[in-house]
Amino acid sequence: MSVLSYLTDLSSTITLADWERTSIDTSINILSTKLGNHFSNIESKFVFGSYDRKTILRRSRDANSDVDFMVSFTDGSDWTPQTLMNRLKRFAEDNYSRNEIYQSSPTIVLELSRIKFELVPAYYTWGTYHIPAPASSYSTWINTYPHALKGQLNDKNKDNNYQIRKLVRLLKYWNVLNNKVYSSYELEKYVLDKHYWLCTSLKDYFYDAVEGLPTYNLSYTNQLKVNKLKGIVKETKGNERQGWNYLAEEEIKKAFQ
């Protein structure tokens, strides 16, 4: 096995299987139907985030994997975020078991089919969705564009040999193993904003992305984690140049242990 085949195989094991996506889609459809039956003042309701962008990790590889589900109310601008979260909590309590429900800033979380669904209250005006500001004690709103990143990712993936989604998932898995050095959003945005030179395979993209990972604004401990990863890639590339493919593979495995 080579470094490329190892990374490719690893990418497959951390990607949602078809049966998992089918199960989650079924839960999404049931949730959407129940919301429609419960409320008469929903402007729109839809999945967004990493599940929608297909960069989510399997729950077996990331215990905190979740599906973001936005619920936009027609009268949302008249109320505080907490009021709308209370609405969603009452909906959840009326339709699901109490032990499946809890509030997590700033969402209502349902634990369904061994996956977390985060219900995000919102309202829509003039082309912009507004969601609760995380650090505001649920009293103010912030603007968001839930589908913008998906469009950028689709284009970036197509223009880069369809390796970008695989790259994002590999970096997110390393991130999970290292107690979230970066937020998932930060990693995805980094991958999307980066330019890749002379990259063709997943290995090339992984090397290039790791070598450019930023360490500013990180704690000293997290800087050490990133620098360790960069050192592993440097050693791996050195082994490959010497033709020591077995040693290269063994070295790159250290990034995911």
N, C-alpha and C positions, 0 to 999 in steps of 0.2 A: 504493500500500500504506500502511496505517496502523500505528501502534505495536501495536495489538491483533493485526492480521493477521500482523505480523512475529513477535511472541511466539508466536502460535498455530502458525505454520509451523515456527519453531525447535523448539518443543516436540515436534512430530511427528518431526523429524529426529534428535532425541536419544533417542527412545523405541524400545525393542526392536521390531523388525518381527516380524510373525507367523511368518515363516520362521525367524528367529533363535530365537524362543521354542520353536518346534517342535523345532529341532535341539538346543537345550539340554535340553528335556524328555526327548528320546530318550537323551541322555547320562546324565541323572539316573536314568532307569529302568534303564539298563544298570548303572550304578554301584550302585544299590540291590540289584539282583539279585546282582551279584558279592559284595557285602557279606554278603548272606544266605547265599550258598553258602560263603563263607569262614569265617564265624563262627557259632557255635551259642549265643553268650551275648549277643546284642544285644536289648536291651529295646525300643528303637524307633530309627528312622532317618528323617530328614525334612529337607526344605529349609526354611530360615528366612531372615530378613534381608531385604535390599532386593529380591532377586529374588522372594521370596514376597510382598512387599508391593507389587510392581510399581512400585518407584521406582528401579530399577537403570537406569543409562545404557548405551547401546550401547557396545560395546568400541571402535568407531571414534571415539567421543567421549571415552572414558575408558579408557585402557590398563590401568587397575587394577581395572576392573569384575570382580567375582567373585560366585560363587554359594556361599552358606554352607550346609553340609550337616552336620547334627548326627548323631553316632553315639553312642547311649546304651547303655552296657554294664550288664548285670545285676549284675556284681561290681565295678563301677567304684569304689565307696566303699572297697574294700579296697586300692586302689592309688594311686600318685601320678599326676598328669597326664602326666608324662613316660613312665611305663610304658604308658599307654594310647596316647600318641602313637607310641611304638615299635611297638605292635600295628598301628596304622593304617599306619605306614610300611612294615612287612613286608607287609601286605595290598596296598598300592600297588605295591610292588616285585614281588610275585607276579602281579599282574594287569595292570600297565601298564608301558610303556617307562620305563627309568630317567631318560631326559632329560625326562620329563613330571612328575617328582616332586621336591619339596624341602620342607624344614620352614621355616615362618615363624611367629613367635610369635603365639599358641600353637596353631598348626594344622599339618596336613599339606596341602600344596597340590598339586593335580593340574591340569595344563594340558591341557584337552580341548576339541576343537571350537573352538579359538581363544578359549576362555573359561577362567578360573581357577575351580576348585572347591576350597573350603577345607573340609577335613574336621575337624570339631571334636569331640574326644572328650568324653564326658559320662556322668553317671549321674543317676538320678531317685529322689528320696525325698519323700514327703509333699507331693506337688503342686509340687515345685520341681526344676528341672534345675540341675546343678552343672557348670561348665566351668572350664578352667584359668584361673587369675588371670594376666593378661599380664605383670605385673612381679614375679613370684614365682620366676623361674627354673624354672617348671613344677613347683613342689613343693606348691602349695596350690590349693584350689578356691574359686570364688565362685558365688553364686546367680545364676540368670538365668531370665527368663520370656519365652521366644523368640517367643510369639505375642501378647503383650500389646500391643505397638505396632501390630501389624497390625489388631487389633480397633478400636483408637482411630482409626487412619487411615481405615478403612472408614467409621466413623461420621462423622468430620470431613469426609471427602470428600462423603458423601451430603448432609450438612447445609450444604455450601457450594458448591452448584451444580456438583459434580463437578469442581472446579478445583484441589483440594488436591494430588492426585498430580502434575498438570502443574506446579504451583508448586514442589513439592519438586524435581522433575527440573530445572527451570530454575535454581533456586538451586544445586543440586549441580553443574550444568554450569559456572556462573560460578565456583564453588568450585574445580573441577578446573583451569580456565583460570588460576586465581590460586594454584596450588600448595597447595591445601587449607588455606585460612584457618581453617576449622572442620572437625571430623570430620563424616563423613556422618551419624552418629547425632545429633550436636549440632544439625545443621541440621534434620533431620526432627523432632526433639523440639521445637525452637523453633517450627516451623510448626504443629505439633499443639497446642502450649500457647497460641499466640497467638489473640486475638480479632480478628475482622475486621469493620469497621464500614462499612456501605453499599457492600459489594463485590459485584459481580455477574459481571464478566468476568475473564478471566485477567489482563488488564492491571491492573485494580483491585487484585487480590490481590497481584500482583507489586510494585506501587508500595507498598502498605501493608506488605508483608513486608520490603522493602528498607529502608524508612524506620525500621523498628523493630529492625533488626539490632543486637545488642549488640556493644560494642567493649571492654568491661572484660575484663581478663585476657588480652587479645591483645598480641602484640608491637607495637612502634611501627610496623614495616613493615606488619603486617597491619591495624592500625588505619587506615593510609593507604589501603590497598586498599578497605576497607569504606567509608571516607569518600568515596573517589573514586566508588564505585558510587552512594552516596547523592546525590552531586553530579550525576551523570549523570541520575538519576531526577528530581531537582529541575529541572534544565535542560529535560529532556524535557517535564515537566508545564507549565513556563513557555511553551515553544513551542506546546504544544497550546492553551493559553489564548489565545494570540495568533492561533490558526488556522493556524499554520505547521506543518502536518502532515508535510510532507516533511522539514523540519528536525528535527522530533520523532523521526521514524523514524531519521534518520541519527544522532541523538544516542544513542538507546537501543541502537543497534548497537554503540556503543563499549563497552558493558558486556560484550560477548561477543567481543571482538577480542584 
